[in-house]
Amino acid sequence: MIQVTIVGAGVLAMWWLSAYLLGVGIVLAGAALVVLLRAVVHMVAVRRRRLAAPDPLVTLAIQTRLGVLATELRTVVDDPDVFARAHHWRAAQDAYDAMLREACRAAGLAVLDQPLRPDEHVDEDERLREELELSARGWSW
């Protein structure tokens, strides 16, 4: 009878240990599920923020700067007394192209994200495409 009691106590101890481990496993699985759900909710919120419309004041600032640079380009071309006209025109054109890329990024258009180097310039076709895409989306400058 003593042996049966010891065996019964061993089975009972194993049962409690199994129940304890099962309970801990369920709690850990629940915690992992909560963490996973929070991560999914966070990812959805981040994507919504990325897809949200840009700040209208930022858009206005970019449009204003584009207008100033376009006026500068026209001034350099129209004024024959500008000293180092080619240099000024190239500098204004490169600044305009950089601001045009920034406007495209703000509008959600696909642009080449590589920075312009001094020996590289934007093609006329690419510049025209970017201007037309922005105009189609309601941008004006």
HELIX and SHEET records of a PDB file:
HELIX    1   1 ILE A    2  LEU A   51  1                                  50    
HELIX    2   2 PRO A   56  ASP A   78  1                                  23    
HELIX    3   3 ARG A   85  ALA A  107  1                                  23    
HELIX    4   4 GLU A  124  ALA A  136  1                                  13    
END                                                                             
